[in-house]
Amino acid sequence: MKFIKYALLFSAVMLLISCSSSKALSERDKQLRKEGFKITESFEKFYEKYKKADYKIGATGPDEFDCSGFVQLAYKEVYGIKLHRSSQSQFLQGAPVKDKGDLKYGDLVFFNTNGKGVSHVGIYLYDRKFLHASTTKGPEINLLTTDYYKDRYIEGRRIQK
């Protein structure tokens, strides 16, 4: 009997969580549409679609990606926007977002992972989380605040519609 009570309680909590997060996503989509973006899906759905892909330098998907190929396809599928191919050329697109606290959903985030300038790119989601194609794990979501990414962060870029 206790098991049934806990199962019902767990189900109710999960339902409430899913309802509130879908409402937040809906509000986010409304704001992005208001700003002129064509929203066909979210970056979270894009991640779910491609999360089992492998990392391969120079690859643009759908079964293998490097970081900039992953970001390029994500922007095409989610916003209908064509980005340049490399992380260095993507860094030249859009407007700089100097302060991490000013990052918005969909902003590109750039890192220096090899000591030679821009060498990695991801997409900012929310709450200091970003989506990218990791060289070790393929597509994944990480925090900007982890020591590895915090120490290598360069800046964000906001792509204009």
Secondary structure, DSSP 8 states (H G I E B T S, - for coil): -HHHHHHHHHHHHHHHHHHHHHHHHHHHHHHHHHTT---SS-HHHHHHHHTT-EE-TT-BSSSEE-HHHHHHHHHHHHH-----SSHHHHTTSSEEE-SGGG--TT-EEEE-SSSSS--EEEEE-STTEEEEEETTTEEEEEETTSHHHHHHEEEEEE---
